[in-house]
Amino acid sequence: MVLIKKVVILVPCYNEEEGIGIVMDSIPKSKLNELGYEAEVLVIDNNSSDKTAEIARIKGARVINEPKQGKGYAILSGFRNASNDADIVAMIDGDSSYDIQELPRLIEPLENNFADAVVGTRLNGKLAFNSMKGLNRTGNWFFTFLARVGYKTNVTDVCSGFFAWKKCVVDSLVSHLESNGFSIEMEMIAKMSRMGYECYSVPITYNPRNGKSSLKPFKDGISILHAWLRNLNWKPETLPEKKIVAFNESKDIDGT
């Protein structure tokens, strides 16, 4: 019997025609297959005006259109459309600034039940020259410090766009998320902490992005700070039942 598991890779995109093809071509399918995973790519096109969706389809992605503008809306749409039979859900930005070939390193702590969610940290990883402006780096350090103090989390980059979760975490998290923009990552980390999920970081590589960024440092920084404040006293009505996922008991290749 050949055991097979599934990782759904979410790629929220807004006008990322310069990067999405690179991301799709770089998915380490052979390495994931060696680990027992098949990969399904779900590109969430956030009402792009360029050829993002067309390129994604040509490269083999399933494309979902999310007309409401904002990264938070795109991520929520991805969560809701992730296949029910997925074992792991991952997320990566579509601008090719993150190296998706490092995805197996985010999966490994989930496989071993060391963590329920893993965030790729740029601040403790490899920052390529000119990949992050000084203002953005300072802001990330500041917000990460606030999250570590306020939420007692072990995450070391709360503005990262590279995540991996056990599917059960996504299923219990999605109904609690409210952010519609770039503050979504802060909200996810805050609420995972409050829900009792183990969330850790692993170092990753960060390169200069392809295409123009839609991030507005001051406006979005205020939104991230507001999300931090808003969730300081947030608690779920009931804590989710913690599940120890036995990945070695996944489906066989025939789905039985």
C-alpha positions in Angstrom: 0.0 0.0 0.0 1.4 3.4 -1.0 0.6 6.1 1.5 -0.2 9.5 0.1 -0.9 12.8 1.8 -1.9 16.1 0.3 -0.6 19.6 0.8 -2.7 22.5 -0.6 -0.6 25.5 -1.5 -2.5 28.8 -1.4 -1.1 31.7 -3.4 -3.0 34.9 -2.8 -2.3 37.2 -5.8 -3.0 40.7 -7.0 -1.3 41.7 -10.3 1.5 39.2 -9.9 2.0 38.2 -13.5 5.8 38.7 -13.2 6.1 36.4 -10.3 3.4 33.7 -10.3 5.0 31.7 -13.1 8.3 31.5 -11.2 6.5 30.3 -8.1 4.6 27.7 -10.0 7.7 26.4 -11.8 9.7 26.3 -8.5 7.3 24.0 -6.5 9.4 21.1 -5.3 7.0 18.4 -6.4 9.6 15.7 -6.6 10.8 16.4 -3.0 7.2 16.5 -1.8 6.5 13.2 -3.5 9.5 11.7 -1.7 8.0 12.8 1.6 4.7 11.2 0.6 2.8 14.3 -0.5 0.9 15.3 -3.6 0.7 19.1 -4.1 -2.4 21.0 -5.2 -1.9 24.7 -6.0 -4.8 27.1 -5.4 -4.2 30.6 -6.7 -6.6 33.2 -5.3 -6.8 36.0 -7.9 -7.8 39.1 -6.0 -9.4 40.9 -8.9 -6.1 41.3 -10.8 -6.1 43.5 -14.0 -3.1 41.7 -15.5 -2.5 38.1 -16.7 -2.0 36.6 -13.2 -5.0 34.2 -13.5 -4.2 33.2 -17.1 -0.5 32.3 -16.3 -1.5 30.4 -13.1 -4.0 28.2 -15.1 -1.4 27.5 -17.8 1.0 26.4 -15.1 -1.5 24.0 -13.6 -3.1 25.9 -10.7 -6.7 25.8 -9.7 -7.7 29.5 -9.8 -10.3 31.1 -7.6 -11.5 34.6 -8.2 -12.0 36.8 -5.0 -13.5 40.1 -6.1 -13.2 41.8 -2.7 -9.9 43.6 -2.7 -7.5 42.9 0.1 -5.1 40.1 1.1 -7.3 39.1 4.1 -10.2 38.4 1.7 -8.0 36.4 -0.6 -6.6 34.3 2.2 -10.0 33.6 3.6 -11.2 32.6 0.2 -8.3 30.2 -0.1 -9.0 28.7 3.3 -12.6 28.1 2.4 -11.8 26.5 -0.9 -8.9 24.2 0.3 -9.7 20.6 -0.4 -11.3 18.8 2.5 -8.9 15.9 2.1 -5.8 18.0 2.6 -3.5 17.1 5.5 -1.5 20.4 5.3 -2.3 23.8 4.0 0.5 26.1 3.1 0.5 29.7 1.9 3.1 31.7 0.0 3.0 35.1 -1.7 2.9 35.2 -5.5 5.7 37.6 -6.1 8.5 35.0 -5.9 10.2 36.7 -3.0 9.9 33.6 -0.9 11.6 30.4 -2.0 8.8 27.8 -2.3 11.5 25.0 -2.5 11.9 25.5 1.2 8.4 24.3 1.8 9.5 20.9 3.1 11.3 22.6 6.0 8.0 24.2 7.1 6.2 20.8 6.8 8.7 18.8 8.9 7.7 20.3 12.3 4.0 19.6 11.5 4.8 16.0 10.5 6.5 15.4 13.8 3.7 17.1 15.8 6.3 19.6 17.1 4.0 22.4 15.9 0.4 23.0 14.7 1.5 25.9 12.5 4.8 27.1 11.2 5.8 30.5 9.9 8.8 31.2 7.7 10.9 33.9 9.3 12.8 36.3 7.1 14.3 38.2 10.1 16.2 35.2 11.4 16.8 33.8 7.9 18.6 34.8 4.7 17.7 38.3 3.5 19.1 38.9 0.0 20.4 42.4 -0.8 17.7 44.9 -1.4 14.9 42.4 -0.6 13.5 44.4 2.3 13.6 48.1 2.9 15.0 49.4 6.2 11.6 50.9 7.1 9.9 47.6 6.5 12.5 45.7 8.5 12.2 48.0 11.4 8.4 47.7 11.3 8.6 43.9 11.2 10.9 43.8 14.2 8.6 46.2 16.1 5.4 44.2 15.3 7.1 40.9 16.1 8.3 42.2 19.5 4.7 43.3 20.3 3.3 39.9 19.3 5.9 38.0 21.3 5.2 40.2 24.4 1.4 40.5 24.0 0.6 37.0 22.9 3.6 35.0 24.3 4.2 33.5 20.9 7.4 32.0 19.6 6.9 33.4 16.1 9.8 35.6 15.0 8.3 37.3 11.9 4.6 38.2 12.2 4.5 39.9 8.8 5.7 36.9 6.9 3.8 35.6 3.9 5.0 32.0 4.1 3.0 29.7 6.4 2.1 26.0 6.8 -0.7 24.7 9.0 -2.3 21.4 9.9 -5.6 21.4 8.0 -7.5 21.1 11.3 -6.0 24.4 12.4 -7.2 26.2 9.3 -10.7 24.7 9.8 -11.0 26.0 13.3 -9.3 29.3 12.6 -11.2 30.5 9.5 -14.5 31.5 11.2 -12.6 33.8 13.6 -10.8 35.9 11.1 -11.9 39.4 10.4 -9.0 41.3 8.8 -9.3 42.1 5.1 -5.8 43.5 4.4 -2.2 43.0 5.3 -3.0 42.8 9.0 -4.3 39.3 8.4 -1.0 37.6 9.4 -0.9 39.4 12.8 -4.5 38.4 13.4 -3.9 34.8 12.5 -0.9 34.6 14.8 -2.8 36.3 17.6 -5.8 34.0 17.4 -3.8 30.8 17.0 -2.0 31.7 20.2 -5.2 32.5 22.0 -6.7 29.2 20.8 -3.8 27.2 22.3 -2.1 26.2 19.0 1.7 25.6 19.0 3.1 28.0 16.5 6.8 28.3 15.7 9.1 29.8 13.1 11.8 28.3 10.8 14.4 30.4 9.0 13.8 31.0 5.3 15.3 32.9 2.3 13.8 36.2 1.2 14.6 37.7 -2.2 13.7 40.9 -4.0 10.1 40.7 -5.3 9.1 40.6 -9.0 6.6 43.3 -9.8 5.3 46.2 -7.9 4.2 45.8 -4.3 0.7 46.9 -3.2 1.9 47.3 0.5 1.5 50.9 1.8 4.0 50.9 4.8 2.4 53.6 7.0 -1.3 52.9 6.2 -0.9 49.1 6.5 1.4 49.5 9.5 -1.4 51.3 11.4 -3.8 48.4 10.4 -1.3 45.8 11.8 -1.0 47.8 15.0 -4.8 48.0 15.3 -5.0 44.2 14.8 -2.5 43.7 17.6 -4.5 45.9 20.0 -7.9 44.5 19.0 -6.8 40.9 19.7 -5.0 41.4 23.0 -8.0 40.4 25.0 -9.6 38.2 22.4 -10.6 34.7 23.5 -12.6 32.0 21.7 -15.8 30.9 23.3 -14.5 27.4 23.4 -11.0 26.1 22.9 -10.6 23.7 19.9 -10.0 20.1 20.7 -6.3 19.5 20.1 -5.7 16.8 17.6 -2.5 14.8 17.2 -2.5 14.2 13.4 -1.0 10.8 12.6 0.4 11.5 9.1 1.5 7.9 8.7 -2.1 6.9 8.7 -3.1 9.0 5.7 -5.0 7.8 2.6 -3.5 5.3 0.2 -3.1 6.3 -3.4 -6.5 4.9 -4.3 -8.2 7.2 -1.7 -9.2 4.3 0.6 
